[in-house]
């Protein structure tokens, strides 16, 4: 036998750092961070254990916001991400007047590992994909979490948006989708409960302003109650709710809030005259005095003026952030009368919205806008019927386009 040195066997040290799921299933945990391979493949909430025996999440707030949050106390929040049997029905969007159609039941006051995971996702990724207006970065990265930990309706909103964003990156995850519905239900319920008690001179007003505008993102996906429910119409309703919050104080006071950068509607002054396409002018000029839409003519003209700014902005600035900010804020110019026309699914109101939806196809890298533009245009065409098809040529052509340059050329014809 060849001479061989005796090799001492390295003593085995049993791992005590595996996650709770692996320990329960008695499988070897690779202890990967922030989520182990076993949990990642099975879409499970991954949690580890401190030496003290108390569970901790594999996800923690990133250093980029931890210092900003250190001066804030963090109250307990009634969220439980493990209630996987809760069924949440579509929500009513008239959040200032009617209760939600689905309310998650009371749960223990504790932040779960899933909540921390969603907050981590917000602080590292989601916040940067809410708007193209870089002036609002500080609001979303720092002030939103700060105000959220003080006001749980806003925190639920932030967690819900983060969940929807994660679902867009991991389509088909029933747990994430269900939890997003729960966050949204709680956010709307708590917002309704707190809004009548908001002190306009407190940071509760800032939180309410931020909540009202973030609801447009939170209610952009996953809540439609029927095939004929149109997201852009629901946005109009939410903008009216936002106007109600803004009107709690004068505009000068709003400009002094920490969240004001999110309310900026133009980055550069418009130096060209707004131009309204002939098709849309013909749509409203042809309203006969005996037509039921005649009394709504001023509101139609008002929203067309706002859409005309988009055409002028496209000619002036091209497909830049200056145009994108105009597009996202355009519907805030809609009157309550026009909003009601859209909710009643009046053909002229829906046609104007279909032309607006084409502009959304120009905005890159905003996940909450990407998923339904073409579908909404098709739904509008289905609702209004073929008799109005001559007014829908541009939106229907845009449905088949994916290149923003092609869409821009179509709009500028």
C-alpha positions as CSV (number, residue, x, y, z in Angstrom):
1,X,0.0,0.0,0.0
2,X,1.3,3.4,-0.9
3,X,2.4,5.5,2.0
4,X,-0.3,8.0,2.8
5,X,-0.7,10.5,5.4
6,X,-3.5,10.3,7.9
7,X,-6.0,13.0,7.1
8,X,-8.0,14.1,10.1
9,X,-11.7,14.4,9.3
10,X,-12.9,18.0,9.7
11,X,-15.5,18.0,12.4
12,X,-19.0,18.8,11.2
13,X,-20.7,21.8,12.6
14,X,-24.4,21.6,12.4
15,X,-25.9,24.7,10.8
16,X,-28.3,26.6,13.1
17,X,-28.8,29.5,10.7
18,X,-31.2,27.9,8.2
19,X,-34.5,29.5,7.5
20,X,-37.7,28.5,9.3
21,X,-39.3,26.8,6.2
22,X,-36.2,24.6,5.6
23,X,-36.1,23.6,9.3
24,X,-39.8,22.7,9.3
25,X,-39.4,20.6,6.1
26,X,-36.2,19.1,7.4
27,X,-34.3,20.0,4.3
28,X,-30.8,21.5,4.0
29,X,-30.9,25.3,3.7
30,X,-28.2,27.0,1.7
31,X,-28.8,30.2,3.8
32,X,-28.7,32.4,0.7
33,X,-29.5,36.0,1.3
34,X,-31.9,37.7,1.0
35,X,-33.9,34.5,0.3
36,X,-32.7,30.9,0.3
37,X,-33.0,28.8,-2.9
38,X,-35.6,26.5,-1.4
39,X,-38.0,29.4,-0.6
40,X,-37.2,31.2,-3.8
41,X,-38.2,28.2,-6.0
42,X,-41.5,27.7,-4.0
43,X,-42.4,31.4,-3.7
44,X,-42.3,31.2,0.1
45,X,-41.7,34.0,2.7
46,X,-38.1,33.3,3.8
47,X,-37.3,34.0,7.5
48,X,-34.2,33.3,9.6
49,X,-33.7,33.2,13.3
50,X,-31.4,35.3,15.6
51,X,-29.4,33.5,18.2
52,X,-31.9,34.8,20.7
53,X,-34.5,32.6,18.9
54,X,-36.7,35.4,17.5
55,X,-37.4,35.3,13.8
56,X,-36.0,37.9,11.6
57,X,-36.6,38.6,7.9
58,X,-34.0,38.0,5.3
59,X,-35.0,41.5,4.0
60,X,-34.1,44.6,5.9
61,X,-34.3,48.3,5.1
62,X,-31.4,49.3,2.9
63,X,-28.7,51.6,4.3
64,X,-29.8,54.3,1.9
65,X,-32.9,55.1,3.9
66,X,-32.1,53.6,7.3
67,X,-30.4,56.8,8.5
68,X,-33.3,58.9,7.2
69,X,-35.7,56.7,9.3
70,X,-33.6,56.6,12.4
71,X,-35.2,59.8,13.8
72,X,-38.7,58.4,13.5
73,X,-40.4,56.1,15.9
74,X,-42.0,53.1,14.2
75,X,-45.5,52.3,15.5
76,X,-46.8,48.8,15.3
77,X,-48.8,48.2,12.1
78,X,-51.7,45.8,11.7
79,X,-50.4,43.7,8.8
80,X,-50.1,40.0,8.4
81,X,-48.6,38.7,5.1
82,X,-49.3,35.1,6.1
83,X,-53.1,35.3,5.7
84,X,-53.1,33.4,2.4
85,X,-56.7,32.3,2.7
86,X,-58.1,35.8,2.7
87,X,-60.1,36.5,-0.5
88,X,-60.3,40.2,-1.6
89,X,-62.9,41.3,-4.0
90,X,-62.5,44.3,-6.4
91,X,-62.6,47.6,-4.6
92,X,-64.8,50.7,-5.1
93,X,-62.6,53.6,-6.2
94,X,-65.0,56.3,-4.8
95,X,-62.8,56.3,-1.8
96,X,-64.0,59.6,-0.4
97,X,-67.6,58.6,-0.1
98,X,-68.2,54.8,0.0
99,X,-66.6,52.0,1.9
100,X,-64.4,49.4,0.2
101,X,-66.1,46.2,-1.0
102,X,-63.4,44.1,0.7
103,X,-61.8,44.7,4.0
104,X,-59.1,42.4,5.5
105,X,-60.0,41.3,9.0
106,X,-58.1,42.5,12.1
107,X,-54.7,40.8,12.5
108,X,-52.0,41.0,15.2
109,X,-50.1,44.2,15.4
110,X,-46.7,43.3,13.9
111,X,-44.6,43.9,10.8
112,X,-44.1,40.5,9.1
113,X,-41.1,39.4,7.1
114,X,-43.2,39.9,3.9
115,X,-43.8,43.6,4.9
116,X,-40.1,44.1,5.4
117,X,-39.4,42.4,2.1
118,X,-41.8,44.8,0.4
119,X,-40.3,47.9,2.1
120,X,-36.8,46.8,1.1
121,X,-38.1,46.4,-2.5
122,X,-39.5,49.9,-2.3
123,X,-36.3,51.4,-1.0
124,X,-34.1,49.7,-3.5
125,X,-36.1,49.5,-6.7
126,X,-39.8,50.6,-6.7
127,X,-39.4,54.2,-5.7
128,X,-37.3,55.0,-8.8
129,X,-40.0,53.6,-11.1
130,X,-43.0,55.6,-10.0
131,X,-42.4,58.8,-11.9
132,X,-39.9,60.3,-14.5
133,X,-39.7,63.5,-12.6
134,X,-36.3,63.4,-10.8
135,X,-37.3,66.3,-8.6
136,X,-39.6,63.9,-6.8
137,X,-36.8,61.4,-6.0
138,X,-36.3,62.7,-2.4
139,X,-40.0,62.5,-1.8
140,X,-40.3,58.9,-2.8
141,X,-37.0,57.6,-1.3
142,X,-37.0,59.5,2.0
143,X,-40.2,61.3,2.8
144,X,-42.6,58.6,1.7
145,X,-41.2,56.0,4.2
146,X,-40.9,58.6,6.9
147,X,-44.5,59.6,6.6
148,X,-45.6,56.0,6.1
149,X,-44.2,54.9,9.4
150,X,-46.2,57.7,11.0
151,X,-49.4,57.0,9.1
152,X,-50.3,53.4,8.5
153,X,-52.7,54.2,5.6
154,X,-49.7,55.5,3.6
155,X,-47.5,52.6,4.7
156,X,-50.1,50.1,3.4
157,X,-50.2,52.1,0.2
158,X,-46.4,51.9,-0.2
159,X,-46.3,48.2,0.6
160,X,-49.2,47.6,-1.9
161,X,-47.4,49.4,-4.7
162,X,-44.2,47.6,-3.9
163,X,-46.1,44.3,-4.1
164,X,-47.6,45.2,-7.4
165,X,-44.2,46.0,-8.8
166,X,-42.7,42.8,-7.5
167,X,-45.6,40.9,-9.1
168,X,-44.9,42.6,-12.4
169,X,-41.3,41.2,-12.1
170,X,-42.6,37.8,-11.0
171,X,-45.8,37.2,-12.9
172,X,-48.0,34.4,-11.7
173,X,-47.2,34.7,-8.0
174,X,-50.5,34.2,-6.3
175,X,-49.1,35.1,-2.9
176,X,-47.8,38.4,-4.0
177,X,-50.9,39.2,-5.9
178,X,-53.2,38.3,-3.0
179,X,-51.1,40.3,-0.6
180,X,-51.2,43.4,-2.9
181,X,-55.0,43.2,-2.7
182,X,-54.9,43.0,1.1
183,X,-52.5,46.0,1.3
184,X,-54.8,48.0,-1.0
185,X,-57.9,47.2,0.9
186,X,-56.3,48.2,4.2
187,X,-54.9,51.4,2.6
188,X,-58.2,52.6,1.3
189,X,-60.1,51.6,4.4
190,X,-57.7,53.4,6.7
191,X,-57.5,56.4,4.4
192,X,-61.3,56.8,4.5
193,X,-61.3,56.5,8.3
194,X,-58.5,59.1,8.8
195,X,-59.2,61.7,6.1
196,X,-62.1,63.4,8.0
197,X,-59.8,63.8,11.0
198,X,-56.7,65.2,9.2
199,X,-55.3,68.4,10.6
200,X,-54.4,70.6,7.5
201,X,-51.6,72.1,9.5
202,X,-49.9,68.8,10.5
203,X,-47.8,66.2,8.6
204,X,-51.0,64.2,8.3
205,X,-51.9,66.6,5.5
206,X,-48.6,65.8,3.8
207,X,-49.2,62.1,4.2
208,X,-52.8,62.5,2.8
209,X,-51.6,64.4,-0.2
210,X,-49.0,61.8,-0.9
211,X,-51.5,59.0,-0.4
212,X,-54.0,60.6,-2.7
213,X,-51.5,60.8,-5.6
214,X,-50.0,57.4,-5.0
215,X,-53.4,55.8,-5.1
216,X,-53.3,56.3,-8.9
217,X,-50.4,53.9,-9.0
218,X,-51.9,51.5,-6.4
219,X,-55.1,51.3,-8.3
220,X,-53.6,50.8,-11.7
221,X,-53.5,47.1,-11.7
222,X,-55.4,44.1,-10.5
223,X,-58.7,45.5,-9.2
224,X,-60.9,45.8,-12.3
225,X,-64.3,44.3,-11.5
226,X,-65.4,43.6,-15.1
227,X,-64.1,43.5,-18.7
228,X,-65.6,46.9,-19.3
229,X,-64.0,48.6,-16.3
230,X,-61.5,51.1,-17.7
231,X,-58.5,52.0,-15.6
232,X,-58.1,55.5,-17.1
233,X,-61.6,56.3,-16.0
234,X,-60.8,55.2,-12.5
235,X,-57.8,57.5,-12.6
236,X,-60.1,60.4,-13.3
237,X,-62.1,59.5,-10.1
238,X,-58.9,59.4,-8.1
239,X,-57.8,62.7,-9.4
240,X,-61.1,64.2,-8.2
241,X,-60.3,62.7,-4.8
242,X,-56.8,64.2,-4.9
243,X,-58.4,67.6,-5.7
244,X,-60.5,67.3,-2.5
245,X,-57.4,66.7,-0.4
246,X,-55.6,69.6,-2.1
247,X,-58.6,71.9,-1.4
248,X,-58.2,71.4,2.4
249,X,-55.6,74.2,2.1
250,X,-54.7,77.0,-0.3
251,X,-52.3,76.2,-3.1
252,X,-49.5,78.3,-1.6
253,X,-49.6,76.0,1.4
254,X,-49.4,72.9,-0.8
255,X,-46.3,74.3,-2.5
256,X,-44.6,74.5,0.9
257,X,-45.1,70.8,1.8
258,X,-42.3,68.2,1.5
259,X,-44.3,66.2,-1.1
260,X,-44.9,69.1,-3.5
261,X,-42.4,68.0,-6.1
262,X,-44.8,65.1,-7.0
263,X,-47.4,67.7,-7.9
264,X,-45.4,69.6,-10.5
265,X,-47.2,69.4,-13.8
266,X,-44.5,70.9,-16.1
267,X,-40.7,70.9,-16.0
268,X,-40.3,73.4,-18.8
269,X,-42.6,76.2,-19.9
270,X,-44.7,75.6,-23.1
271,X,-43.5,77.9,-25.8
272,X,-45.8,76.7,-28.6
273,X,-49.5,76.9,-29.1
274,X,-51.5,73.8,-28.1
275,X,-52.8,72.0,-31.2
276,X,-55.9,69.7,-31.2
277,X,-56.2,67.2,-34.0
278,X,-58.9,67.7,-36.5
279,X,-60.5,64.4,-35.6
280,X,-61.1,65.5,-32.0
281,X,-62.2,69.0,-33.0
282,X,-64.8,67.4,-35.3
283,X,-65.9,65.2,-32.4
284,X,-67.0,68.2,-30.3
285,X,-68.0,70.7,-33.0
286,X,-70.6,68.3,-34.2
287,X,-72.6,68.2,-31.0
288,X,-76.1,69.4,-31.8
289,X,-78.0,71.6,-29.2
290,X,-80.5,68.7,-28.8
291,X,-77.7,66.2,-28.2
292,X,-77.5,65.1,-24.5
293,X,-73.7,65.9,-24.7
294,X,-74.4,69.6,-25.5
295,X,-74.6,70.6,-21.8
296,X,-71.2,68.9,-21.3
297,X,-69.5,70.8,-24.2
298,X,-67.4,73.1,-21.9
299,X,-66.0,70.1,-20.0
300,X,-65.1,68.4,-23.3
301,X,-63.4,71.6,-24.5
302,X,-61.5,71.8,-21.3
303,X,-60.0,68.3,-21.5
304,X,-59.2,68.8,-25.2
305,X,-57.2,71.9,-24.2
306,X,-55.2,69.7,-21.8
307,X,-54.6,67.0,-24.5
308,X,-53.6,69.8,-26.9
309,X,-50.8,70.7,-24.5
310,X,-49.5,67.1,-25.0
311,X,-49.3,67.5,-28.8
312,X,-47.6,70.8,-28.4
313,X,-45.2,69.4,-25.8
314,X,-44.3,66.5,-28.1
315,X,-43.4,68.9,-30.9
316,X,-41.5,71.2,-28.5
317,X,-39.6,68.7,-26.3
318,X,-39.8,65.4,-28.1
319,X,-40.0,62.2,-26.0
320,X,-38.2,63.6,-22.9
321,X,-39.0,63.8,-19.2
322,X,-40.6,67.2,-19.8
323,X,-43.2,65.5,-22.0
324,X,-43.7,62.5,-19.7
325,X,-44.5,64.7,-16.7
326,X,-47.1,66.5,-18.8
327,X,-48.6,63.2,-19.9
328,X,-48.9,61.7,-16.4
329,X,-50.4,64.9,-14.9
330,X,-52.8,65.6,-17.9
331,X,-55.9,64.1,-16.3
332,X,-55.6,66.3,-13.3
333,X,-57.0,69.1,-15.5
334,X,-60.3,67.1,-16.0
335,X,-63.4,68.6,-14.4
336,X,-65.8,66.7,-12.3
337,X,-68.4,67.0,-15.1
338,X,-66.0,65.3,-17.6
339,X,-65.2,62.6,-15.0
340,X,-68.9,61.9,-14.7
341,X,-69.3,61.7,-18.5
342,X,-66.4,59.2,-18.6
343,X,-67.9,57.1,-15.7
344,X,-71.2,57.1,-17.7
345,X,-69.2,55.8,-20.6
346,X,-70.4,58.5,-23.0
347,X,-68.7,57.8,-26.4
348,X,-67.2,61.2,-26.8
349,X,-65.5,61.1,-23.4
350,X,-64.1,57.6,-24.0
351,X,-62.8,58.6,-27.4
352,X,-60.9,61.5,-25.9
353,X,-59.4,59.2,-23.3
354,X,-58.4,56.7,-26.0
355,X,-56.4,59.4,-27.8
356,X,-54.8,60.3,-24.4
357,X,-53.9,56.6,-23.9
358,X,-51.8,56.7,-27.0
359,X,-49.4,59.2,-25.3
360,X,-48.9,56.7,-22.4
361,X,-47.1,54.4,-24.9
362,X,-44.4,57.0,-25.2
363,X,-43.3,56.7,-21.6
364,X,-40.6,54.1,-20.9
365,X,-39.7,52.2,-17.8
366,X,-42.8,52.9,-15.7
367,X,-44.2,49.4,-15.0
368,X,-47.5,50.6,-13.8
369,X,-48.3,52.2,-17.2
370,X,-47.1,49.4,-19.4
371,X,-49.6,46.7,-18.8
372,X,-53.0,47.9,-20.1
373,X,-52.8,50.7,-22.6
374,X,-53.7,48.6,-25.6
375,X,-56.3,46.6,-23.7
376,X,-58.0,49.8,-22.6
377,X,-58.2,51.1,-26.2
378,X,-59.7,47.9,-27.4
379,X,-62.2,48.0,-24.5
380,X,-63.2,51.5,-25.4
381,X,-63.8,50.5,-29.0
382,X,-65.9,47.6,-27.9
383,X,-68.1,49.9,-25.7
384,X,-68.7,52.7,-28.2
385,X,-69.3,50.4,-31.2
386,X,-68.5,50.7,-34.9
387,X,-70.6,53.8,-35.5
388,X,-67.8,55.9,-33.8
389,X,-64.9,54.1,-35.4
390,X,-63.9,57.0,-37.7
391,X,-62.8,58.9,-34.5
392,X,-60.6,55.9,-33.4
393,X,-58.2,55.5,-36.3
394,X,-55.1,56.8,-34.4
395,X,-55.7,54.9,-31.2
396,X,-56.4,51.6,-33.1
397,X,-53.3,52.1,-35.2
398,X,-51.2,52.7,-32.0
399,X,-52.4,49.4,-30.6
400,X,-50.2,47.6,-33.1
401,X,-47.1,49.7,-32.3
402,X,-44.4,49.0,-29.7
403,X,-41.7,51.5,-30.9
404,X,-42.2,54.9,-29.2
405,X,-40.7,56.6,-32.2
406,X,-43.4,55.1,-34.4
407,X,-46.1,56.2,-31.9
408,X,-44.7,59.7,-31.8
409,X,-44.7,59.9,-35.6
410,X,-48.3,58.7,-35.6
411,X,-49.3,61.5,-33.2
412,X,-47.5,64.2,-35.1
413,X,-49.1,63.4,-38.5
